[in-house]
Amino acid sequence: MANPNASQQAFEKAKTTFKKHLKDEKLFEDLLKITSIERVYEAIEHLQAKQDSERRIRRLHKISSFLNKLSAYASAVDTFVQVKPEIMALVWGPIQVLLVWTDNVTKFADAVVAAMEQISDALPHFVDITKIFGNNDMLRDKLALFYQDILEFYTVVFDFFNMSRPRIFFESVWPKQKAKIDVLVSHIERHTALMRNEVSFRHIQEEHEARVKALAHFDGQTSSQELQKFQALQSRVAPQAYNDRLDYLLNRLSEGSMKWLMRDKTLLEWLDMTSSAARYLWFHGIPGAGKFCKTYLSASTVKEARKHHQTLFAFPSHTSGSSTTAKSILQSLLFQLAFNAKDIQSALVGSDEWDLVSNANKVSEILKTMLKVGGPTYIIIDGLDEMEAFERGILLQKLLELDDCTETRVLVSSRPEDDIEKMLKTNAASITVNEENSASIQAYVNQRIRDWMGNTDFVQEAQEQIRHLLAPLAANANGMFLYARIVLDTAEGLTSLEEIERELRAPPKDLDEAYSRIFARINDLSPPLQRKAKMIYSWIGCAPIPMTQHEMEQALEIASGSNDAAPIVMASVNFVRICGVAVEVVDERPCFVHFTVSEYIVGRKLTDFMSKAEANYILAKSTLIYLCSGIFDQELSDKQLDENILAGRYRLHWFAFTQWIALTKSCIEESKDLSAYPDLRELLCRLVVDLSNSDFEGEVDLEDTILGDIESGWPDIVHMVCGVSQFRQDDSQADWDYTNRNEWVNKDPSTMSTMWARIYQRFRALVCDKIEHQKSICHCVMLKRHYGTRLFKCSFPSCSLSRQGFDTRKACDTHVKRENHGRPWKCTVPDCEFAVIGFSSRWDADSHWQTHHRISKPTSTHHVPQDEFSPDELQVLLFEFTKAGNVDGIQRLGPQIASHDEVVKPAVLLAARMGSLPMVEVLTEYPNFRDARFYPAVMKSDNPNLLLWFLKKLLDSERNGSIRAQYNWLAGEAVATSSPDMYAAWEDFFLDPERGLKAAYPYHSGSMLDYWGNKISFREMKKIPRRSVLFSSWALNAAKKNTLVFLGYTLVGLALSPKPSITLAAELLRLGAPIDFPNKMLTGMTALHYAVRGTSEQAAKFVRFLLEQGADPEYEYNRKKPANEPGARLLQKWVGETWDELVKRTEGARLEKKRQYEGTYEDTYRCLDEEEEEQNKTKRLRLAYILN
């Protein structure tokens, strides 16, 4: 029973909660000053007069009903609860504040008034209610419940208006707040219903708890959906991330090299948001001071800036070529800003996706808007001069337009190119890097010398001589980090002290002379090495996208005239040894140490180097030779593909598949047609013959002018090139996955996509997880040699990480399923936003449809007239609905298909094969049939939820006579399935003792294990040994004789598996599996003995589990005890205990198990008669086994 004090406490608690959520002490105090409705009316009259004078109409009269009901409520509270004035102030104060806040923005005022109207409609008439209830405890409790509802409404509205710029976020965020108000209104309506019915205190408490849970659930669901939408948008926009580049730079900073910068007054003023100094800062310097100073300075500044406020950054590089644009940089900055800001995420989701993807101006506008509400922010762009002049001009202009974002500061790092200097000279403070960094270069040189001397065996005298020769290097560098690095790299690459001394006594005067010496050394190489070096330089400079070292190694073999069109690379290329120190390998990609290398080659017009046209031609020819080599023949078996993969023949395949058109186009642009390259034309003809897709389903726009003047003479080539080019630009390619290849590969006029998917699947099958490296056959070392260290590739070919890959399978799966591509299951209702966004699993999609779109069984035929379709037409329509996943369409056909089993059966089978649980549920509502073809269809659906649904339907069925046969069908399909998920679902059902067949078979007792052991007919016996440890051939043979031996063999089989499951073992022991089987009963090794032969961590934990359960460590087999097996010696490593320590610690468990079974033995054999003999057979066998 409630009391007045308890009710007053409820009001006080609601007030405290509201204050906590408000997070504004001053606003809370202002609200408490408005203690009556008269103050609200005064505010309304003032606002109305103001609107009249300004000839505005706001319709404030609409909230009169809201105010009247609150007035009646306040009277009831004042009469029956007698709370403090500040309690009711929180009813009136928010109204006045909200009306004032929204006065100047029509859409705000209309939204708040509409919400108040909605709440008013849900509130009861308190005058009538108080007459009914009078002064009792139930009324006081209900009034407290409504007080919580009213304050919750104000909390939701204040949450929105407390945002820094609510006007900006109104369109994207207010609908979410409105939806939350809808949830709240539904609870107020329920509370109103409570006022009209006989209720108890328990009912009121339940309503309070329900409201709290519902609002929390709404917040959780909304946040989850918003995050899904944002991640989907991020995946489609695919902004460039620079975190790895930042980490690379910070990990390579020389100790103490950045001290001068952190003390620089100009930088410190720029970092200080309260300073009136210029909000733009420019790091600049001479060539060579950039890459190895400004870039590291920028990275250090990012690190320092992050300590103060949020920091957005980008490191554009010449290696990215034309892919680095103003738009791509702005997209990156925008999504960095939104990463941890839910309001900005909501705004981006609500914006026009096409603008975000394709319109640099719109992206800039959105970024500018978000920066105004995002709080203090630093933006740091390094390497602006490495972008194309046109693109960097656009980017710099957009950055300068951020001048009115008062809490944003911008830093740009670049060489003083004329166009950059013209735009920044008068707008930004500057730091000339080469005038300040002498100490940094000296610190860098000192560290390099220490590392060099520490890794060589030079005598002390020689070391001192080298240090002496390098002493003036920092001064000679004249502020150029790059110069110092090249001199040091060159010296370290020499093999004798004499060569080092000769090089350092006459160092290059400047960067140009340093480059000149490098290229002079290349000209001294043998002709084959010289040609290879020049191809490397040329391809680094002109390839459409940067090549990986593994791709380039195979391309070099082809270009060098290999007899094999897809040659095996027998030895890795030492790029630095061949090309000199102007080339380095970063993240498995050969590149120039600085873009000035490329400028030197072009500027000096080195006549003995390849022209761009020649380099393009050689690379295009090599790529086409490779594609026509025969390794992409569709007739190749999986075994042949595996052999080619392991041999490294597919090193170049990603580059070749994606770049052959761009390379061919480059050659055509040089000569206007292919007359200058007849061998390319022949190769293209071969490609058309060898790789044409006979199952091509699309259409080709032959008016595409991609090939210039070649169109008229070579129609087959034109058809292939234009068709593949258009296929690559398909808007739906973001949804293409190697696992659903049948849906898209035939849109490609070539067979490349088909083979690409097959190669991916075979490659993935050859890669093992790190935990599996103990397998007798592990290919990972060989695969890493040919394809790089990141063997786990994204399964979406349009994703850049399908080439780059991940270090672990877990990271790859997380990327695919959760972060970027994890929403392949789309809602079937076209107008639903999740028809585009989709879900990460079929289960989520099914649950969404059942919750939001499922309509009750139709009682009317308004949408489909009864006599409109014949059975044949109905079957066609139903098939099309099923194929399209249109569940609602199927439901509307319900009245017609209910009497046509022959129409529904094919659709049910199709829905089952598709794995659509909603469609199967809807279709099985109407016909009354059992079709044997349905069982394999369910098992082949690869949807465990569908299988579990069907198993439950069987258990719930009243047709008990047919259940035995149906389970036999499913058992055969389960042990023959190739799907681990489907088999796991069946095994889970099989092992769960709560899912026995007691309902179907009254005489059945125990778990499904007993049922399998005695009842089932194993019609798939030949396939069973390939399955789970539960179905080893020994266990199956034993299952037909007695349960004890079956359980024992099953436990032993489990111990033999590579990853023995402790959970499964515990279940087997609970069901009665003898832990030391087969000793004393049969012959063979125990589960403990088998497990201790394993050397993995999982095996060690399984050994510990068995010993803790009472396994005997002394049983031996062939005169060998478990203690002598290799796994026993590794227990200390994996579980922290030696074998002897573990055996000693578990001695008590063995004694306890023996005592347990001795007591059971005495009780069991006290009275046995013939009638009990058969029932106790299994127990006696077990006891005899234990006690013997």
Summary of the structure (lengths in Angstrom):
residues: 1188
radius of gyration: 38.0
end to end distance: 65.7
largest distance: 109.7
contacts: 3700
relative contact order: 0.03
helix: 65%
strand: 4%
